[in-house]
């Protein structure tokens, strides 16, 4: 356990070697980050295209909305930038539904969640991460008693039936819009071709970013280690703090303990978070300027941040 005085000293030591990072690896990391953003935007656009086959959803317009949301996620807690993405696409395409667009985001999250869980399971199985505690006693009692398990299953089934039987027209309409957002999942071939492969490319780019930044700091890098850092770093976003500040550094120190000192790990984590945030913010400002037709980047970002709640009228991007 690091006490506050030791942590301050580690932070001072971490900021020292930042100027000595290898710029070649940093430049390559930048290229991977740009590739990650482009691939994820394309994957989301393809999900939306399946939901609205009669709507002309250009990758350019959806990409601008995605870039703005990704940039604001570094500042808004609980991934508030995702709400901005939904609002901007909705404003660009008035015939679409906010519920359907929001539902489409879950399709992208399905693959991310599966990959993240798989990598964590591999890390736990290999002993890289400690195995979490077992399930709570109440859960043990349920799964250990077949009659109780059957009763719980019947209760859940009855609740689902009652909800499906007695919901009002508005709820049925919302449910239909949600199903429309995940329409691509009903076409496994199209999903694999237009979403799964593109998201796989995005994950490769994300791992490439971490691999390059680890190498830039002289930390012995490997693809498995970079993948683990990506997944564990993503867990920091569960904390209701913009960008998972602080949590990301603590997790990085833990994961990199076997290959780097605390100071080096902190230096890497701080630089990676700040660098990626700056890249995403710069791209978000440019995208917001194009969407809102503003020359002032911060004003454009403010308009984008208000879009999720105020739904301003946005002129279509030429």
VOPA-112607 format. One record per atom (N, C-alpha, C, O, CB): y, x negated, z negated; residue in one letter. Coordinates in steps of 0.05 Angstrom, whole numbers, plus 5000, padded with zeros to 4 digits. Each point is the difference from the previous one (the first is absolute). Glycine has a CB too. Layout:
<nodes>
YXZA/...
</nodes>
This chain:
<nodes>
497649835000X/502450175000X/502549825000X/500249824983X/497350554992X/504349685044X/502449845003X/502250124983X/500750245003X/498049615043X/502549994936X/502350114985X/502549985016X/500149865020X/497750014937X/504450275035X/502450015016X/501249735007X/500949965022X/500050484958X/499249375001X/501249745005X/498449855021X/501149865017X/500650134936X/495650035045X/498449875020X/500450125028X/500049865020X/496650034944X/503750385037X/500450135025X/502649915013X/500249965024X/497250434959X/504849595001X/502549915010X/499849725012X/501049945021X/501450344945X/496149545020X/499649735010X/498450005026X/500649855018X/499649984935X/497850345048X/498450035025X/501750095023X/499749915022X/496250194951X/505950095021X/501850105021X/501849785010X/500549985024X/499350484956X/501349385002X/501749785008X/498449805017X/501049905020X/501750154939X/494949895033X/498349825016X/499350125027X/499749855020X/498449954937X/501550465043X/499250135025X/502250005021X/499449975024X/497650324950X/505549735017X/502250015019X/500649735012X/501349985021X/500650404954X/497149415012X/500649735009X/498849935028X/501549925018X/498649954935X/497350175051X/498849925025X/500350205023X/498949955022X/497949804951X/504850465023X/500250205022X/501349875025X/499250065022X/501350314944X/501449455029X/501349875023X/498249815014X/500749905022X/503650154955X/493449895012X/498149815012X/497850125015X/498149875009X/503049834955X/498950575040X/497950135014X/500049915029X/502149935011X/498150464958X/497549625044X/499749925028X/501150225018X/498950225000X/497049504988X/506350235026X/501250215017X/498250095022X/500350235010X/504149584979X/493850035020X/498250085022X/498250234991X/499650195014X/500549355005X/498850434957X/498350224989X/501750254995X/499150225004X/497849444976X/505650305010X/501750234995X/500750155025X/500150245000X/501849514961X/498650105061X/500650135026X/497650165010X/500350225010X/503049415000X/494350254987X/497650145008X/499650254983X/499150215010X/498949365005X/502650424959X/499850234983X/501950225009X/499350244999X/499449474963X/503750215047X/501950205011X/498950155024X/500250245002X/503649474981X/494950145035X/498850125023X/497850204993X/499850215011X/501349375015X/497350344954X/497950184991X/501250254987X/498950225004X/498049394988X/505350374993X/501250234988X/501150195021X/499750244997X/501449484963X/500150175061X/501050175021X/497750145014X/500250245006X/503749455001X/493950174997X/497650125012X/498950224983X/499150215010X/499949365012X/501050394951X/499050214982X/501750255002X/498850225001X/499649424968X/504250345031X/501850235002X/499550155026X/499950255001X/503549524970X/496550085051X/499650135026X/497350145002X/499950235009X/503049425012X/495050224969X/497350135001X/499950254983X/498850205009X/499249354999X/503150444968X/499950244983X/501650225011X/499350244998X/500049464963X/503050245052X/501650215012X/498550135023X/500150245004X/504149514983X/494450095029X/498550105023X/497750184990X/499550215011X/501749385016X/497550324951X/497850164989X/501050284991X/498750205006X/498949384980X/504650425000X/501150254991X/500950185023X/499650245000X/501949534958X/499750115063X/500850155023X/497650135013X/500250235010X/503749464997X/493950174995X/497650115012X/498850234984X/498950195012X/500249365007X/501250444955X/499150234983X/501850245006X/499050225002X/499449464962X/504250285038X/501850215006X/499650125027X/500250245005X/503149554965X/496050035050X/499550105027X/497650185001X/500050195016X/502049395002X/496050374966X/497750174999X/500750274986X/498850215007X/498249394991X/504850394983X/500950254987X/501750175018X/500050254998X/499849514958X/501750125061X/501850145018X/499549915029X/501649855011X/501950194953X/494350055048X/499449915027X/502050095021X/500249875021X/495050154966X/506350195007X/502050095020X/502849884995X/501850065016X/495650364988X/502949424976X/502649884993X/500149715010X/498149854997X/502350454963X/501949635052X/500349725009X/501049834977X/502449994994X/498650175053X/497149714939X/500649834977X/499949715009X/497949895002X/500250464966X/504249545038X/500149725009X/499549814977X/500850054978X/502450085059X/495449654970X/499549804980X/502749874990X/500249914977X/495350005044X/506450094997X/502649884993X/501450164978X/500949894980X/499649945067X/499650444956X/501450164980X/498550014973X/501149974979X/500750315058X/495549754965X/498450004976X/500149734986X/500149974976X/496950385044X/503149444997X/500149734989X/502649954985X/500049874979X/497249975058X/505050264973X/502649984986X/499950144973X/500849894979X/501650085064X/496550274956X/499750144975X/498249864981X/500649984976X/500150455048X/497149464986X/498249854983X/501349754988X/499749944976X/496450235051X/505449694990X/501449764991X/502050054977X/500149854981X/499349965065X/502150414957X/501950074979X/498550074974X/500849904979X/502450285056X/494749974967X/498550074976X/498849764987X/500049984975X/499150475044X/499749374997X/498849764989X/502049834986X/499449884979X/497250135057X/505849974975X/502149844987X/500950124974X/500449864980X/501149995064X/498850424955X/500950134975X/497950014979X/500650034976X/502450245052X/494449694980X/497949994979X/500349774982X/499050004977X/498050225055X/504549574977X/500449774982X/502150054979X/500349844981X/498549885057X/502650514963X/502150064981X/499650274986X/500950034977X/502249705051X/495650454985X/499550274988X/497450004985X/498049915012X/504750315025X/497249884939X/497450014985X/498150205012X/500850195014X/501749684945X/494950105034X/497950185009X/500050045030X/499550235009X/500850004947X/500249565059X/500050015029X/501750235011X/499250165017X/496249644982X/507150214991X/501850205009X/500849985029X/500950195012X/500849834943X/497949745057X/500549965028X/498350175018X/500850065022X/500649484967X/496250545001X/498350175016X/501250275005X/499750125022X/496349644959X/505550354999X/501450255004X/502249985021X/500550185015X/498449944938X/502349645048X/502149955020X/498850005028X/501150115019X/501649634947X/494950135037X/498750005026X/499450285010X/500550075023X/497449494965X/501150614994X/499450275007X/502550155009X/500050145021X/496149864946X/506049975017X/502550145007X/501249915026X/501050165015X/499949894937X/499049695054X/501149905025X/498550095025X/501150085020X/500549524955X/495750405023X/498450105022X/500550305004X/500250105022X/496349554970X/503750504986X/500550285001X/502750065013X/500350185017X/496949894942X/504849775035X/502750045011X/500049935030X/501550135015X/500549764940X/496549915053X/499849935028X/498550205017X/500550035024X/499749504962X/498050625001X/498350195014X/500050264984X/498250064984X/498949585035X/505050534986X/500350254984X/497750195002X/499650174982X/505249785025X/493650035014X/497750195003X/497649934982X/498150154999X/503449935048X/498749694940X/497849914983X/500450124972X/502150114993X/497349475034X/498650384956X/500050094972X/500049774981X/498449815004X/499350625010X/504049584966X/500049794980X/497349984985X/499149784994X/505850285000X/493850175002X/497449994987X/497949865017X/498449844990X/502750594987X/499049635049X/498149875018X/500549705002X/498149845000X/501550585026X/502949504975X/500649715002X/499249864975X/498849785001X/505150335029X/496750024947X/499149874974X/497049984998X/498949814991X/505250384987X/494550025032X/497149995000X/498949785018X/498049884993X/502050614998X/501449465031X/499149785017X/500049734987X/498549825007X/503250455031X/500149704943X/500149744985X/497449954985X/499249774996X/505850285000X/493750164995X/497549974985X/497849885017X/498249874990X/503150524981X/498849665056X/498049895017X/500149705000X/498049865000X/502250555029X/502349494972X/500349715000X/499149884973X/498949784999X/505050265033X/496650114946X/499249914974X/497049994996X/499049854983X/505350335000X/494249995031X/497150014997X/498849735005X/498449904984X/501650585030X/500749405009X/498849745007X/501049784980X/498449834992X/501350315056X/502949874945X/501049814981X/498650014974X/499349804988X/505150235034X/495150224968X/498650034975X/497149905001X/499149864982X/503850545009X/495749665031X/497349915003X/499849695001X/498349884987X/500650555037X/502949454991X/500049715001X/500749884973X/498749814991X/502750215057X/500650094938X/500749904974X/497850024980X/499549814985X/505250315025X/494050114989X/497850044981X/497749815007X/498749894982X/502650595012X/498149495031X/497849825008X/500549714992X/498349874990X/500850435049X/503449614965X/500749734993X/499949964970X/499149794990X/503750175051X/498150244944X/499949984971X/497150004990X/499449854981X/505150385016X/493949935015X/497150014992X/498749735005X/498549904984X/501350595027X/500949395012X/498949735006X/500949804980X/498549834991X/501350285058X/502849914943X/501149814981X/498750044972X/499449804987X/505050205038X/495150244967X/498750054975X/497149915000X/499049884981X/504050515011X/495649665031X/497249925002X/499749695000X/498149904989X/501050525037X/502949444985X/499849715001X/501149874975X/499849754997X/500750285052X/500650134933X/501149894975X/502849905002X/501149884981X/494350005007X/505950155036X/502849915003X/501850164982X/502049894989X/497049975058X/500550404950X/501550174982X/498150114979X/497750055006X/505650075030X/497649914939X/498350114979X/499350295006X/501750155009X/500349534958X/495650405027X/499150275004X/501550194980X/500149934976X/495449915040X/505650384994X/501450194981X/498150134981X/497650005004X/505850085031X/497750034944X/498450134980X/498550245012X/500850105021X/502449764943X/494750225023X/498450225010X/501550264998X/502150014988X/493849754999X/503050465024X/501450265000X/500250114972X/498449924982X/499950175064X/503650084949X/500350114973X/497650174992X/498550085016X/506549924990X/494850044968X/497750144989X/499650275011X/497850095005X/502849654955X/501650415044X/499850285011X/498749995027X/498350175007X/505749974967X/496849675043X/498949985027X/497049924998X/498450115015X/506149765004X/494949954962X/497249934996X/498350244993X/497850045010X/503649504975X/499850644998X/498550244992X/499450185023X/497950125002X/504249844953X/499950075063X/499750185023X/497849895019X/498250155008X/506649994988X/495449605011X/498149905020X/497349964987X/498049975015X/505749815010X/496150214949X/497549964986X/498550254994X/497749994991X/504249614990X/499350645024X/498750254994X/500050175025X/502150105009X/499549894943X/496050045061X/499950155025X/501050294997X/501450095018X/494749634995X/503250434966X/501150274998X/503050014998X/501350175012X/494549964965X/505449685008X/502949994997X/501249935027X/502150105007X/497549774945X/499249945062X/501049925027X/500050245019X/501950045014X/496449494978X/499550625007X/499850245018X/502150204992X/501250135018X/493949794988X/505450124968X/502050194992X/502849925009X/501550175009X/495649944951X/503549645037X/502649905009X/500350035030X/502250085010X/497949594953X/497850275052X/500150035030X/500450295007X/501550065019X/495549544986X/501650594982X/500350285005X/502850104994X/501250165015X/494049914976X/505949834987X/502850084992X/502049915021X/501750155008X/497049824944X/501049785057X/501849895021X/499750165026X/502050075013X/497749474966X/497850525028X/499550165024X/501250274998X/501150105020X/494749654988X/504050384969X/501150274996X/503149995003X/501250185012X/494949954958X/505149675018X/502949985002X/500949965029X/501950125009X/498249684945X/498450035060X/500749965029X/499750265015X/501750065017X/496949454980X/499350634998X/499650265014X/502250204994X/501050135018X/494049794980X/505750104976X/502150184993X/502749935013X/501550175009X/496149924948X/503049655043X/502549915013X/500050075030X/502050095011X/498449544955X/497350325047X/499850055029X/500050305005X/500950085022X/496549504984X/501650594975X/499850285005X/502650154995X/500650205013X/494649774975X/506349944992X/502250164991X/502849875005X/502050104990X/494950104976X/503149575048X/502649885005X/501750185018X/498950155017X/499149394978X/504650445002X/501750165017X/500449885027X/499149785006X/503250374953X/499150005059X/500549905027X/501549745001X/499449835017X/500650644998X/501949494967X/501649755001X/498249774993X/500249795013X/503950464973X/494149784994X/498249784993X/498149945023X/499449765005X/501050364947X/498650095061X/498249955023X/501549865023X/498849835013X/498650584974X/505149655016X/501649875021X/500349704994X/499849835017X/502650614993X/498249514965X/500349724991X/497449855004X/499949775009X/503750364958X/494250005025X/497449875003X/499449945030X/498949795006X/499550454952X/502349955059X/499749955029X/501649775010X/499149855017X/500050634988X/503449494985X/501649785008X/498949734990X/500249805013X/503850504986X/494849714977X/498849754989X/497649925017X/499649775006X/501950354948X/496850085054X/497749945017X/500949905027X/498649835012X/498850534965X/504949745033X/501049905026X/500749714998X/499649855019X/502150614991X/499449454967X/500749724997X/497749815001X/500449765007X/503450404966X/493849935020X/497749825001X/498150075023X/497649954999X/502750004951X/500850175071X/498450095023X/498549775012X/497850045011X/505550324997X/497849404992X/498749775013X/497349944987X/498349895014X/506249924998X/495150264963X/497449954987X/497850175011X/497649944997X/504949944962X/498250345054X/498050185012X/499149895027X/498250125013X/503850274963X/499249395033X/499149875025X/499449714993X/501749825004X/501250495026X/494649644960X/499449734991X/500549785020X/500949784994X/495750434977X/502849855055X/500449805020X/502949935003X/500749765002X/495350405021X/505750044978X/502949955003X/501149864975X/501649825002X/498850585028X/498649684946X/500949884976X/499349704999X/501649834993X/497850614983X/498149505032X/499249725000X/501649835020X/500649774995X/494850384991X/505149985037X/501349855022X/503049964995X/501149795006X/495550405025X/504850024960X/502950004998X/501149944973X/502449934997X/497550385041X/498549734941X/501049964973X/498549784985X/501349814990X/500050675009X/496149545000X/498449814985X/500449715010X/500449824984X/496350545007X/503149605036X/500349735010X/502849894996X/500449774994X/496250345040X/505550074968X/502749904996X/500549944971X/501349804994X/500250485044X/497449884944X/500349934971X/498549754993X/500949854982X/499650645008X/497249465023X/498649754995X/501749765007X/500049804987X/495650445021X/505849795015X/501949795008X/502249964980X/500749784993X/498350325055X/502050134941X/502149984980X/499049854975X/501549844988X/500550585030X/495649654973X/498849864977X/499749705005X/500449844982X/497350595005X/501449505037X/499849725007X/502749864998X/500149774991X/496050345039X/506050034979X/502649884998X/500949974971X/501349804993X/499850405051X/498350004939X/500849994972X/498649764986X/501349854985X/499450655014X/496849475007X/498549774988X/501149745012X/500249804985X/495750495009X/504949715031X/501149775012X/502749924987X/500549764997X/497350365046X/503850084949X/502549944987X/499549844974X/501249804995X/500850625025X/496149694964X/499449874974X/498849725004X/500749824986X/498650644993X/498949525040X/498749745006X/502149795006X/499949784990X/495950465027X/506149845001X/502149815008X/501849924977X/500849774997X/499050425049X/500950014937X/501849944978X/498749834979X/501249834988X/501250605021X/495049624986X/498549834981X/500049715011X/500449824984X/496750575001X/502449585040X/499949735012X/502849884999X/500249754997X/496050395033X/505950024974X/502749894999X/500749884973X/501649824998X/499750525036X/497449774945X/500549904973X/497949794992X/500049904977X/502050535011X/496349495030X/498149794994X/497750114983X/498549844989X/505049835014X/496150594996X/497850114985X/497650025018X/500250105022X/502950174948X/494649635021X/497550015017X/499550295009X/499350174983X/498849424994X/502250475048X/499850275010X/497350055013X/498849825012X/506150204994X/494150224992X/497650095014X/500450295006X/501650144987X/495449524990X/501650445043X/500250285008X/499250194977X/501550194995X/497749685053X/498650084938X/499350174978X/502150014978X/500650214989X/494649705021X/505949854983X/502049994980X/502550155009X/501250154984X/497049415000X/502650415041X/502450135010X/499650315000X/501850154993X/499349455036X/496550494978X/499450285000X/500150114971X/501150224996X/496049735045X/501949904940X/500150094972X/502950024990X/500750194986X/494749605006X/506250015015X/502850014992X/501550245012X/501650134987X/498449375010X/499350575028X/501250235013X/499350264984X/501750164994X/498149615051X/497650264949X/499150244986X/501150024972X/501150214992X/494749785035X/504149794958X/501050014973X/503050034999X/501150144983X/495149575003X/505250175034X/502950045002X/500750295006X/502050104990X/498449435025X/497950605001X/500550285006X/499750184976X/501350214998X/497149715047X/499949994935X/499750164976X/502650014984X/500450184984X/494749695015X/506649935004X/502650004985X/501850235008X/501750074984X/497949435013X/500050615027X/501750235008X/499350254985X/501550205001X/498949605044X/497450204940X/499350234983X/501850024976X/500350224989X/495049755026X/506049814978X/501950004978X/502650125010X/501049915021X/496849684958X/503450605007X/502450145009X/502549824998X/502050084988X/496050354998X/501949335026X/502249825001X/500449925029X/498049945014X/501149884939X/503350185058X/500449935028X/498749735007X/500549804988X/503850455011X/493949765021X/498649775009X/498049894981X/498849795006X/505250115019X/495450234953X/498249894980X/500949744988X/498549834993X/497950395032X/506349764972X/501249764989X/498849924973X/499750184983X/504549925042X/495149654972X/498949904975X/497050034999X/498549814995X/505650314982X/494950125029X/497150055001X/498749835022X/497849894995X/502950584988X/500649525040X/498949845022X/499749714992X/498049865007X/504050465025X/500049574953X/499949724992X/497749954980X/498649805001X/506450165007X/494750234973X/497949974980X/497250005013X/498349854993X/504750384973X/496749955053X/497450015014X/499549765017X/497749905002X/502750594998X/501749405012X/499749765017X/499249764983X/498249845008X/505250345024X/497849804944X/499349784982X/497050024992X/498649804998X/506250184985X/494350265012X/497350054992X/498049935022X/498049854996X/503550514973X/499149735055X/498149965023X/500049715008X/497949905008X/502950575007X/501449394984X/500249735010X/499549794978X/500449765005X/502950405030X/495949934942X/499749824977X/498149775006X/500349784990X/500750604980X/496949675047X/498049805005X/500949795020X/498849785002X/497850564988X/505549725026X/500849815021X/502849914998X/500949825015X/495950415014X/504849884952X/502849924998X/500950024971X/499050174985X/501949985063X/501149694945X/501250024974X/501750264998X/500650135020X/499449374975X/500650574980X/501750244996X/502649985014X/500950205012X/496949874944X/503549705043X/502649965013X/499850035030X/501650135013X/499849574950X/496550185049X/499650025029X/499450285008X/501150105020X/497349434981X/499950614983X/499450285007X/502450184998X/500450175017X/495049754966X/506350034997X/502450164997X/501949945023X/501250185011X/498349814940X/500749755056X/501749935023X/499250135026X/501650105015X/499349474963X/496550435026X/498950135024X/500650304999X/501050115020X/495449554983X/503050484975X/500350294998X/502950085003X/500650205014X/495349824957X/505949845015X/502850075002X/501049975029X/501450175010X/499349694942X/498649915060X/500949955027X/498950205020X/501450105018X/499049424970X/497050545009X/498750195018X/501250284998X/500650125020X/495249624976X/504750354979X/501150274996X/502950015011X/500750195014X/496449884946X/504549735033X/502749995010X/500249975030X/501550145014X/499949664942X/496950025055X/500049965029X/499250245016X/501350085019X/497749454972X/498850605001X/499050245014X/502050234997X/500550155019X/494749704973X/506050174984X/502050214996X/502449965018X/501150195011X/497349864942X/502549705049X/502349945018X/499450065029X/501650125014X/499849534954X/496250275041X/499250065027X/499950305005X/501250105020X/496249484982X/501350574980X/499850295003X/502750134999X/500650195015X/494949794965X/506349925002X/502650124997X/501749955025X/501450185009X/498449754942X/500149835060X/501549945025X/499150185023X/501750115014X/498849414970X/496950515019X/499050175021X/500850294995X/500650155018X/495549534990X/503750404966X/500850284993X/502950055007X/500750225009X/495849784955X/505249815030X/502950045006X/500550035030X/501550175008X/499649574951X/497650095057X/500350025029X/498950275010X/501350125017X/498349374986X/498150594986X/498950265009X/501850234992X/500450185016X/495049624980X/505750194979X/501750224991X/502650005017X/501050225006X/497149744948X/503049825053X/502449995017X/499450135027X/501850145011X/499749434966X/496250385034X/499350135026X/499650304997X/500850155017X/497049424997X/501050514964X/499550294996X/502650154996X/500450215012X/495149684968X/506250015002X/502450154993X/502449925016X/502250124997X/496049914958X/501549775063X/502349925017X/502349884984X/502350035007X/496450325024X/500649514948X/502049874983X/500049705004X/498049885006X/501550484960X/502949525032X/500249715002X/499949874972X/499649754998X/503150305044X/497650104937X/499949904973X/497150034990X/499150224995X/505849894996X/493749675005X/497150024992X/499550144974X/498250164997X/501149435029X/502350344953X/499650134974X/500650305000X/498650154987X/502549414992X/500950525037X/500650285002X/497750145014X/499350234993X/505649685008X/493949965019X/497750125014X/497650034981X/498750215001X/502949595042X/498050004940X/497850024981X/500550234980X/498150144992X/501049375014X/503450524985X/500650214981X/499550285013X/499050184987X/504549534991X/497250315048X/499450255014X/497050055001X/499150234996X/505149715031X/494349854977X/497150035002X/498850084973X/498250164998X/501749505038X/501250224942X/499050064973X/500650294993X/498450134986X/502249395000X/501650595024X/500750284994X/498550195018X/499850244994X/504749614992X/494350055035X/498650175020X/497850164987X/499550235007X/501749455029X/497450204945X/497650134988X/500850244983X/498450184997X/499349385003X/504850454990X/500850234983X/502050185013X/500050244995X/499149474966X/502750175056X/502150165011X/499350095029X/501350195009X/501949564963X/494950125041X/499350065027X/502450025019X/500550215011X/495650034971X/505449545021X/502350015017X/499250035030X/497849935007X/504749784960X/499450385048X/499450035029X/500149725013X/502049874998X/500050605003X/495849465011X/499849735012X/499850045030X/498350145010X/499549674949X/504050055055X/499950025029X/497549845010X/499349804989X/505850245014X/493650075018X/497649865010X/500749725009X/502249955011X/495950485003X/500149384981X/500449735009X/499749995030X/498050105011X/500349724945X/503650055058X/499749995029X/497649835009X/499549975024X/505450094980X/
</nodes>
